[in-house]
């Protein structure tokens, strides 16, 4: 029982570290990366755009929907 608690604690620490320390340090950095990826991926995908989501503190690279379908998120840049 104690081993499973220790194991789950270690897993929780690793996941917490990955979540909190792997994002961008600022909205500016996330914005720059989103627009950089937009330029790179616009060759292979059409209708790409970047948008800032204030509630979740992230920039979103998305592809606009076709035929009244919703847009599709290509990548998220959390800060």
N, C-alpha and C positions, 0 to 999 in steps of 0.2 A: 504494500500500500504506500509506504513512504517513497519507494523507488518511483512509482507512477506519479506521485505529486512532484518530486524533484524533476522528473522527465518533462512533465507538462509545464513546470515553471521555466525550464530551460527553453522549451519550444516557444513559450510566451515571450521570453526576453528576446529571442532571435527574431520573432515576427515583429515585435515592437521596434527593435533596432532597424530592421529593414524598412518599416513603414515611416518612422520619424526621421531617419537620417539619410534616406535615399532620394528624397524630393529635392526640388530646386530651392535655393535660399531666398529667392524673391520672385515676385510676379514678373518683373522685368526679364529675368533669366528664362522663366517658363515661356513668356511671350516670344522671346528671341528664338528659342528652340522650336516652338510651334510654327513660326513663320519660316524658319529654315527648312523644317521637314515639309512644309507646304510647297516650297519651291522645288525640293527634290522629288516629291511624290506627284507633283502636278503633271509630270511627263507621262506617268502610267495611269493615273486616276484623274477623272474630270470632275469639276464642280466642287473642289475642295475649298474649305474656309477655316479660319481660326476664330474662336469666340472665347470670351472670358466668363467663367462662372464664378460669381462672387460668393455664393453660398457655400460652395465646396472648395474654394481656393484652388482653382485649377484652370488652365487653358485647355481647350478642347479642339482637336483637329477633326473636322467632320467632312463628310461627303453629302452634298445636298441630295434629297430624294428625287426620284424620277416618277412621273405619272401619279402625283399626289401622294406618294409614299413618304413616310417620315425620313429625316436625315439619319445617316448612320455614323456613329462615332468611330473614327479610325484610330485615334490615340489620345491619351490624357497626359497632361503635364502638371503634376501636383507640386505646389510650393508651400 
